[in-house]
Amino acid sequence: MNDLAASGGESDPEEIQEKAWTDENELMCWHYDHVSGRNVRGINLLNALYHANGTSIPVAFELVKKPNERPRRKRRGRSFAF
């Protein structure tokens, strides 16, 4: 075990900043929010944090870019036959 792993831990939380009224582009697009359980329009942030002795230090940060495409709803066929 190396010194870095012995002295602290690492986490990589994902966060979606919802922006319902902003125009869509590569960054501002539809993402599935696991907290609310639905698709939301916003910015998806990935953070890598190092935790040690009650302090969190950011070691990496990335904005998730996606093609400008809204999720499509599934169409349901007729439930009865003629």
C-alpha positions as a LaTeX table, in Angstrom:
\begin{tabular}{lrrr}
\hline
Residue & $x$ (\AA) & $y$ (\AA) & $z$ (\AA) \\
\hline
Met1 & 0.00 & 0.00 & 0.00 \\
Asn2 & 1.43 & 3.39 & $-0.97$ \\
Asp3 & 1.55 & 6.51 & 1.22 \\
Leu4 & $-1.23$ & 8.24 & $-0.70$ \\
Ala5 & $-3.75$ & 5.45 & $-0.15$ \\
Ala6 & $-2.74$ & 5.03 & 3.50 \\
Ser7 & $-3.22$ & 8.69 & 4.41 \\
Gly8 & $-6.58$ & 9.40 & 2.74 \\
Gly9 & $-9.18$ & 8.42 & 0.20 \\
Glu10 & $-10.38$ & 9.44 & $-3.21$ \\
Ser11 & $-13.90$ & 9.98 & $-4.51$ \\
Asp12 & $-15.41$ & 10.98 & $-7.83$ \\
Pro13 & $-18.87$ & 12.46 & $-7.30$ \\
Glu14 & $-21.06$ & 13.35 & $-10.25$ \\
Glu15 & $-23.22$ & 16.45 & $-10.10$ \\
Ile16 & $-25.80$ & 17.89 & $-12.48$ \\
Gln17 & $-26.49$ & 21.62 & $-12.30$ \\
Glu18 & $-30.05$ & 21.94 & $-13.62$ \\
Lys19 & $-30.60$ & 24.91 & $-15.96$ \\
Ala20 & $-34.14$ & 24.61 & $-17.31$ \\
Trp21 & $-34.30$ & 27.98 & $-19.07$ \\
Thr22 & $-30.94$ & 28.04 & $-20.89$ \\
Asp23 & $-30.53$ & 27.18 & $-24.59$ \\
Glu24 & $-29.14$ & 23.72 & $-25.37$ \\
Asn25 & $-25.58$ & 23.14 & $-26.63$ \\
Glu26 & $-22.78$ & 20.55 & $-26.08$ \\
Leu27 & $-22.52$ & 21.33 & $-22.35$ \\
Met28 & $-26.09$ & 22.41 & $-21.64$ \\
Cys29 & $-28.05$ & 19.31 & $-22.60$ \\
Trp30 & $-30.20$ & 16.51 & $-21.23$ \\
His31 & $-28.70$ & 14.18 & $-18.59$ \\
Tyr32 & $-30.24$ & 11.51 & $-16.38$ \\
Asp33 & $-30.20$ & 12.71 & $-12.78$ \\
His34 & $-29.94$ & 9.69 & $-10.45$ \\
Val35 & $-30.90$ & 11.80 & $-7.43$ \\
Ser36 & $-34.25$ & 12.98 & $-8.85$ \\
Gly37 & $-34.75$ & 9.87 & $-11.04$ \\
Arg38 & $-35.52$ & 11.82 & $-14.22$ \\
Asn39 & $-33.91$ & 13.50 & $-17.23$ \\
Val40 & $-32.99$ & 17.13 & $-16.60$ \\
Arg41 & $-31.47$ & 19.84 & $-18.79$ \\
Gly42 & $-28.25$ & 21.18 & $-17.34$ \\
Ile43 & $-24.49$ & 20.83 & $-16.97$ \\
Asn44 & $-23.00$ & 17.48 & $-15.91$ \\
Leu45 & $-19.88$ & 17.93 & $-13.73$ \\
Leu46 & $-17.45$ & 15.20 & $-12.74$ \\
Asn47 & $-15.14$ & 15.96 & $-9.81$ \\
Ala48 & $-12.31$ & 13.86 & $-8.42$ \\
Leu49 & $-11.58$ & 14.75 & $-4.81$ \\
Tyr50 & $-8.86$ & 13.57 & $-2.45$ \\
His51 & $-9.98$ & 13.39 & 1.20 \\
Ala52 & $-7.48$ & 13.44 & 4.09 \\
Asn53 & $-7.60$ & 14.76 & 7.66 \\
Gly54 & $-10.97$ & 16.46 & 7.20 \\
Thr55 & $-9.84$ & 18.31 & 4.06 \\
Ser56 & $-10.95$ & 17.74 & 0.47 \\
Ile57 & $-8.60$ & 18.67 & $-2.35$ \\
Pro58 & $-9.82$ & 18.67 & $-5.98$ \\
Val59 & $-7.48$ & 16.68 & $-8.21$ \\
Ala60 & $-9.54$ & 16.62 & $-11.44$ \\
Phe61 & $-12.57$ & 18.35 & $-12.93$ \\
Glu62 & $-14.39$ & 17.61 & $-16.18$ \\
Leu63 & $-17.52$ & 18.89 & $-17.91$ \\
Val64 & $-19.40$ & 16.16 & $-19.78$ \\
Lys65 & $-20.06$ & 17.11 & $-23.42$ \\
Lys66 & $-22.77$ & 15.37 & $-25.41$ \\
Pro67 & $-24.19$ & 15.86 & $-28.90$ \\
Asn68 & $-27.09$ & 18.31 & $-28.97$ \\
Glu69 & $-29.91$ & 15.76 & $-28.86$ \\
Arg70 & $-32.98$ & 15.60 & $-26.63$ \\
Pro71 & $-34.06$ & 12.16 & $-25.35$ \\
Arg72 & $-36.92$ & 10.73 & $-27.38$ \\
Arg73 & $-39.99$ & 9.24 & $-25.79$ \\
Lys74 & $-40.91$ & 5.70 & $-26.73$ \\
Arg75 & $-44.04$ & 5.49 & $-28.83$ \\
Arg76 & $-46.54$ & 2.93 & $-27.74$ \\
Gly77 & $-48.34$ & 0.86 & $-30.34$ \\
Arg78 & $-52.00$ & 0.14 & $-30.30$ \\
Ser79 & $-53.04$ & $-2.09$ & $-27.44$ \\
Phe80 & $-55.95$ & $-3.64$ & $-29.30$ \\
Ala81 & $-56.43$ & $-5.50$ & $-32.57$ \\
Phe82 & $-59.05$ & $-4.86$ & $-35.25$ \\
\hline
\end{tabular}
